């Protein structure tokens, strides 16, 4: 017996690529109904936007003094 993803692999090997809806259904993915569910909670609210952007540049390996950044 095949798993759902194996069935999809066989089906789309012959008939082309699955739609996003078919992939989501096969993988059991549920899309959130409320956009607020997509918000992350990874940055402290007391930190400024400027501090966030500076940290983001550091995470990406750019220095603020680097003219190419």
Secondary structure as GFF3:
##gff-version 3
##sequence-region A 1 69
A	DSSP	alpha_helix	4	15	.	.	.	ID=ss1
A	DSSP	alpha_helix	20	27	.	.	.	ID=ss2
A	DSSP	three_ten_helix	35	38	.	.	.	ID=ss3
A	DSSP	alpha_helix	49	59	.	.	.	ID=ss4
###
